[in-house]
Amino acid sequence: MSLCATSWTQETIESLFEVPFMDPLAQAHVVHAAHHDPHAVQLSTLLPVKTGGGPEDCAYCPQAQQHETGVQAQKLMELDEVLGNARRAKAAGATRFYNHNIDTSPDYYRQIIHTRTFHDRPDTLEKARQAGLKICGGGIVGMSETRRQRAGMLLALTQLPEPPNPFRSTHSCRRSIRSNSYARLP
């Protein structure tokens, strides 16, 4: 299967969910080994420049101010402190130092957050790219979305000029809106 973004369709992506997990994982390894050192691992460093008290209403985020999770709100980090952390991360081998997700599929977005739109996410990714940053991001699974909605998120990622990676799954956070849904997902 071609990795060209124009070749992906919703149906193609959904069909991948029916394939035994280890098959595409083995294929991905072959493709990776053909283009990269098969034993190398990309190191990314994530830094929360603002912790707690977030003004957005992300249903999955323990840092959103409407969730009572015990996360202490901290001020936005100063630019020099962020740059210092980025330099130390690069010296330690990190090649990516920025995290930004599209969160979920365009059609499920309003179930997760109301204080921004889906299109705000790719717009921010593009601004970061224009600033010379390499994106460490992707999407979030585990928020009661359907397989079709997960496929929609993957499709949206393939349509970005430079899809970010890797993916991550959410971890249950007590007292967040979506915390009880994680264990039920296939």
C-alpha positions as CSV (number, residue, x, y, z in Angstrom):
1,M,0.0,0.0,0.0
2,S,1.4,3.4,-0.9
3,L,2.0,5.9,1.8
4,C,1.2,8.8,-0.4
5,A,-1.4,10.9,1.4
6,T,-3.6,11.2,-1.7
7,S,-4.0,7.4,-1.8
8,W,-5.7,7.1,1.6
9,T,-9.4,7.0,2.0
10,Q,-11.7,6.7,5.0
11,E,-12.6,3.1,3.8
12,T,-8.9,2.1,3.3
13,I,-8.1,3.3,6.8
14,E,-11.1,1.6,8.3
15,S,-10.1,-1.7,6.6
16,L,-6.8,-1.6,8.4
17,F,-8.7,-2.1,11.7
18,E,-9.7,-5.5,10.5
19,V,-6.1,-6.7,9.9
20,P,-4.3,-8.5,12.7
21,F,-2.2,-5.8,14.5
22,M,1.2,-7.5,14.0
23,D,0.8,-7.6,10.2
24,P,0.9,-3.8,9.6
25,L,3.4,-3.4,12.4
26,A,5.8,-5.8,10.5
27,Q,5.1,-4.0,7.2
28,A,5.9,-0.7,8.9
29,H,9.2,-2.1,10.2
30,V,10.2,-3.1,6.7
31,V,9.4,0.4,5.3
32,H,11.2,2.0,8.2
33,A,14.3,-0.2,7.8
34,A,14.4,0.7,4.1
35,H,14.7,4.4,4.8
36,H,16.2,4.6,8.3
37,D,18.5,2.8,10.7
38,P,16.2,0.0,11.8
39,H,17.7,0.1,15.3
40,A,17.5,3.8,15.8
41,V,14.8,5.4,17.8
42,Q,13.7,9.0,17.4
43,L,13.9,10.9,20.6
44,S,11.4,13.6,21.3
45,T,11.2,15.8,24.3
46,L,7.8,17.3,25.4
47,L,7.7,20.3,27.7
48,P,4.5,21.7,29.1
49,V,5.1,25.5,28.9
50,K,1.9,26.0,30.9
51,T,0.7,23.6,33.5
52,G,-2.8,23.5,35.0
53,G,-5.6,26.1,34.8
54,G,-6.0,25.8,31.0
55,P,-8.8,28.0,29.7
56,E,-10.0,25.5,27.1
57,D,-12.6,22.8,27.9
58,C,-10.8,19.7,26.6
59,A,-12.8,16.8,27.9
60,Y,-9.6,14.6,28.1
61,C,-7.2,17.0,29.7
62,P,-6.6,17.1,33.5
63,Q,-5.1,20.5,33.1
64,A,-8.3,22.1,31.9
65,Q,-9.5,24.5,34.6
66,Q,-13.0,23.0,34.7
67,H,-11.7,19.6,36.0
68,E,-10.8,19.2,39.6
69,T,-7.8,16.9,39.3
70,G,-5.4,18.4,41.8
71,V,-3.0,19.7,39.1
72,Q,-1.6,23.0,40.4
73,A,-1.8,25.9,37.9
74,Q,1.5,27.4,37.0
75,K,2.4,30.5,35.0
76,L,3.4,30.3,31.4
77,M,7.2,29.6,31.2
78,E,9.4,32.4,30.2
79,L,10.8,32.2,26.7
80,D,14.5,31.9,27.9
81,E,13.5,29.0,30.1
82,V,11.8,27.2,27.2
83,L,14.8,27.8,24.9
84,G,17.2,26.5,27.6
85,N,15.1,23.3,27.9
86,A,15.1,23.0,24.2
87,R,18.9,23.3,24.0
88,R,19.4,20.7,26.7
89,A,17.0,18.4,25.0
90,K,18.8,18.8,21.7
91,A,22.2,18.2,23.4
92,A,20.7,15.0,24.9
93,G,19.8,13.8,21.4
94,A,16.2,14.9,21.0
95,T,15.2,15.9,17.4
96,R,11.8,17.1,18.2
97,F,10.7,19.5,21.0
98,Y,7.1,20.5,20.3
99,N,3.9,18.7,21.0
100,H,0.6,19.5,19.3
101,N,-2.2,17.1,18.5
102,I,-5.2,17.4,16.2
103,D,-7.0,15.6,19.1
104,T,-9.6,13.6,17.2
105,S,-11.5,13.5,13.9
106,P,-13.2,16.6,12.5
107,D,-16.7,15.0,13.0
108,Y,-16.1,14.1,16.7
109,Y,-14.3,17.3,17.7
110,R,-17.3,19.0,19.2
111,Q,-17.8,16.1,21.5
112,I,-14.4,16.7,23.1
113,I,-13.9,20.5,23.1
114,H,-16.0,23.6,22.5
115,T,-13.5,26.4,23.0
116,R,-11.7,25.9,19.7
117,T,-12.5,24.3,16.3
118,F,-10.8,21.3,14.6
119,H,-9.3,23.6,12.0
120,D,-7.5,25.6,14.7
121,R,-5.3,22.5,15.3
122,P,-3.8,22.1,11.7
123,D,-3.5,25.9,11.5
124,T,-1.3,25.9,14.7
125,L,0.8,23.0,13.3
126,E,1.4,25.0,10.1
127,K,2.5,28.1,12.1
128,A,4.9,25.9,14.1
129,R,6.3,24.5,10.9
130,Q,6.7,27.9,9.4
131,A,8.7,28.9,12.5
132,G,11.1,26.0,11.8
133,L,9.8,23.5,14.5
134,K,9.5,19.8,13.9
135,I,6.2,18.6,15.3
136,C,5.9,15.8,17.8
137,G,2.2,15.1,17.9
138,G,-0.6,13.3,16.1
139,G,-3.9,12.3,17.6
140,I,-5.4,11.0,20.8
141,V,-7.4,7.8,21.0
142,G,-9.4,6.5,23.9
143,M,-12.1,9.1,24.2
144,S,-15.2,7.0,23.4
145,E,-14.8,7.7,19.7
146,T,-15.9,5.0,17.2
147,R,-13.6,3.2,14.9
148,R,-14.9,5.3,12.0
149,Q,-14.0,8.5,14.0
150,R,-10.6,7.1,14.7
151,A,-10.2,6.4,11.0
152,G,-11.3,10.0,10.3
153,M,-8.6,11.3,12.6
154,L,-6.0,9.2,10.7
155,L,-7.3,10.5,7.4
156,A,-7.1,14.1,8.6
157,L,-3.4,13.4,9.6
158,T,-2.6,12.1,6.2
159,Q,-3.9,15.3,4.7
160,L,-1.5,17.5,6.6
161,P,1.4,18.8,4.6
162,E,3.8,17.0,6.9
163,P,2.0,14.5,9.2
164,P,3.2,14.7,12.8
165,N,4.0,11.6,14.8
166,P,3.9,9.6,17.0
167,F,0.5,8.6,18.2
168,R,-0.4,8.3,21.8
169,S,-3.3,6.8,23.7
170,T,-4.8,8.7,26.6
171,H,-4.4,7.5,30.1
172,S,-7.2,7.5,32.5
173,C,-7.3,10.6,34.7
174,R,-9.7,10.5,37.5
175,R,-12.3,13.3,37.5
176,S,-11.9,14.2,33.8
177,I,-15.0,14.0,31.7
178,R,-13.8,11.1,29.6
179,S,-12.0,9.1,32.4
180,N,-14.6,6.3,32.7
181,S,-14.6,5.6,29.0
182,Y,-11.1,4.4,28.5
183,A,-11.4,0.8,29.6
184,R,-14.4,0.1,27.3
185,L,-12.7,1.0,24.1
186,P,-11.7,-1.9,21.7
